[in-house]
Amino acid sequence: MRPHCGKYGWYHGFTVVPNVFIHIWRRLFCLKKGTDIMELITTRIKGMEDVVPAESHKWQTVEKIAADTAASYGFREIRIPTFENTELFVRSVGETTDVVQKEMFSVMGRESKFTLRPEGTAGTIRAVLQNGLLNDALPQKVFYILSCFRHEKPQAGRLWEFHQFGAEMVGSSSPAADAEMICLVGSVIERLGLKDIELHINSIGCPHCRAKYYEKLREFFAPHKEELCGTCQSRFEKNPMRILDCKSEVCREIGKDAPLMIDYLCDECREHFETLKGYLDEMGIKYTVDPKIVRGLDYYTKTVFEFITTSIGAQGTVCGGGRYDGLIEEMGGNPTPALGFAMGLERIIMTMEKQGCEFDMPRGCDIYIGAMGAAAQKKAVSLVKALRDEGYHAECDVMGRGVKAQMKYANKIGSAFSMIIGDNELEAGSAKLKNMATGEETEITLGDKFLDVFSDIHMADMFASEE
Ligand code: HAM
């Protein structure tokens, strides 16, 4: 066991050790004196969220629309592990980024360090390469819906664990691919019913034109070097563009008049950007060129973009993405252009709520069958099974409640129909089926024809409520 009480106090090893040692270790390293253990047990970690059943339909709505829309553009789902070797993120996201320097949750394994994915691109590209997907027809188009982990200061729209819907397209260097990805985001946004989401685009060039720009940036920041935060001082030599992405107020103020990458693009990057704009114009997609977008991840080249809303306060970027033509080579693959985006699902749902967008309501209970007595309970369980096998949502009592309480429950869950079976009903071979909305009661057989009769009544009710 190698306890690593790192900065965030929760690294631990994977070696199996007796519980007593774990207990001592937790006491020594993890729990502050006076910590209320019951509170730890009953309270979720800050920056994490539960999705309770009353809210889960919102997630299902968004995830379904996102997946269906991606599929309509020819993207297929990829699923990747929650954690990867730390080195993957250091290499791809970049060692001078905030994400790698400050925000990763890492776990010390026996031989190497693992990190909970802070984003989906690195793992997806690792999986694309490892599984030989580039041997198939190009472009490879994949999408994912996954959780990500970043140790940022929790606030509305900024969490430790959050969720992304993202898509990556590998193999195309054409600006038409950039337009296609932006169009896909636009389609998802439109199908979700979101309004007033602005698209901001920029080009941050390629390593070729960036070299000259970095010189200009160093010249600009040199007189202020001592005023920059410690992290940015170390970025000055290695990656001065990252200074423009710093969250510190001081660095932001110093960087506000810094030279802009867009003014230093080489011919190829400029032409790529102009052609993209032409495609967007042609497709009627509105955009603003925002030369200040630098993105927080190092792998980007050429096109970068963000979709921004003012509906949810400071954390209004609901989607970010761009081209990363150098990443696959950086990760050991053949030089292959690629690009993608990711939407923050918490922010998307917050915006939908703020804007009063509609979510698909989950299908409720079609019929509740209550029972009085052991024989009736047997009949009830067999009837609900038969109903469920036919595709109905059916429930019966599993609490041993009295009839009154069973009906109260049927009402509470919003069942469309209810029925109570007792000894009399069993003897008669029929029971009263109650339409819970109208109060109307119909005699229904409990015999072989039960399903057919229920199906007719249920169908008639559906047509009636549609009228
Ligand atoms: P990103 O801009 O870092 O890009 O994240 C994408 C989106 O995830 C953001 O626009 C935001 O909506 C959401 N997000 C980020 N951090 C948090 C957080 N702490 N809490 C809640 N939501 C958050 C990427 O992750 C890239 N991998 C996107 C990409 C894919 N680029 C190319 N392909």
Boltz pocket constraint, residues with backbone or C-beta under 6 A from the ligand:
constraints:
  - pocket:
      binder: B
      contacts: [[A, 118], [A, 119], [A, 120], [A, 121], [A, 150], [A, 152], [A, 157], [A, 158], [A, 159], [A, 160], [A, 161], [A, 162], [A, 163], [A, 164], [A, 166], [A, 167], [A, 168], [A, 296], [A, 297], [A, 307], [A, 317], [A, 318], [A, 319], [A, 320], [A, 321], [A, 322], [A, 323], [A, 339], [A, 340], [A, 341], [A, 342], [A, 343], [A, 344], [A, 345], [A, 346], [A, 347]]
      max_distance: 6.0
